[in-house]
Amino acid sequence: MALALINGAWTLYLSVRKLIETHLRSGATIPGENALAHDYLAYVRPPANGYIAYTLSADVGRGNEFVVRVG
């Protein structure tokens, strides 16, 4: 899978990510709207977990997070 858009109940973002993780190839992009869940951000932000994550400056405070799978 090269692209996965996450938008919905932000409390489920980490659970959804873990369900699809084995299908994400390196370079896959995963934009998330309202990615406000602390557990999700704690998982995708450390590069050791196989992702590079950036908080988008558009609409600050909405939790728009752009994530790329690198592992």
C-alpha positions in Angstrom: 0.0 0.0 0.0 1.4 3.4 -1.0 -1.2 5.7 0.5 -3.5 5.5 3.5 -5.6 8.4 4.5 -6.7 8.4 8.1 -9.7 10.5 9.0 -12.3 9.6 11.5 -12.4 8.9 15.2 -8.9 10.1 16.2 -9.0 7.9 19.3 -8.8 4.9 17.0 -5.8 6.1 14.8 -3.2 4.0 16.5 -5.4 0.8 16.3 -6.1 1.4 12.6 -2.4 2.1 12.0 -1.4 -1.2 13.6 -4.0 -3.1 11.5 -2.7 -1.8 8.2 1.0 -1.5 9.1 2.1 -4.8 7.5 0.6 -3.6 4.3 2.5 -0.3 4.2 5.6 -0.4 2.0 8.5 1.9 2.5 7.7 5.3 1.2 4.0 5.0 1.9 2.4 8.3 2.9 -0.2 8.4 5.7 -1.8 11.8 6.1 -4.0 12.1 9.1 -6.5 14.8 9.9 -7.2 15.5 13.6 -4.3 13.3 14.6 -4.6 14.4 18.2 -4.3 11.2 20.1 -1.1 11.2 22.2 -0.6 7.4 21.8 -0.7 7.7 18.0 1.7 10.6 17.9 4.1 8.9 20.4 4.1 5.9 18.0 4.7 7.7 14.7 7.1 10.4 15.7 10.1 8.4 16.9 12.1 7.4 13.8 13.0 4.1 15.5 9.4 3.0 14.9 9.9 3.2 11.1 8.1 6.5 10.4 9.0 10.1 9.8 6.2 12.4 11.0 5.5 16.1 10.4 2.8 18.3 11.9 1.5 20.4 9.0 1.4 24.1 9.5 -1.9 24.5 7.6 -4.8 25.0 10.0 -2.6 24.9 13.1 -4.2 23.1 16.1 -6.3 20.7 14.0 -3.7 17.9 14.3 -2.9 17.5 10.7 0.0 15.1 10.7 1.8 13.9 7.6 3.6 10.5 8.1 6.0 8.6 5.8 6.9 5.0 6.4 10.6 4.5 6.2 11.1 1.1 7.7 
